[in-house]
Amino acid sequence: MGGKIVITGVLFLLLSAASAPAGGPVYIHMYWGKFSEVSFRSIPFKGWDIENEHLVCLGLGKQIWRHRNRNLSLEIEGQVSGHFGDEDDYFEVAGACNLRWHRLPWHRKLPSSLAFGVGVSCTSKVPDQE
């Protein structure tokens, strides 16, 4: 079943960018990470407590709308992820709609943006954490 999930995910990524209106930029991202059971605010006190659980993700997104003042935009995004390690091995396909703010106070010195997204995902098996 994992192969079907990955193929479906790749098709979703290609179709999500192809179906968006022309004009907005398309972006690709990839990242890798390790899991930790420690909450973000506990890290200074408890450390990272890194587990042998990994995440590899490949994503494709497209801006579909930008406000006339150029500060705010709307994007669609698709991702294919692989989770592997000591506990769980599974694939995940996800789609999201993101709202991005482009002009942060330090934009002239360090061009950056902030985004918030909401979406759905499908996994090749129910993870042990759930």
Secondary structure, 3 states (H helix, E strand, C coil): CHHHHHHHHHHHHHHHHHCCCCCCCEEEEEEEEEEECCCHHHHHHHCCCEEEEEEEEEEEEEEEEECCCCCEEEEEEEEEEEEEECCCCEEEEEEEEEEEECCCCCCCCCCCCEEEEEEEEEECCCCCCC
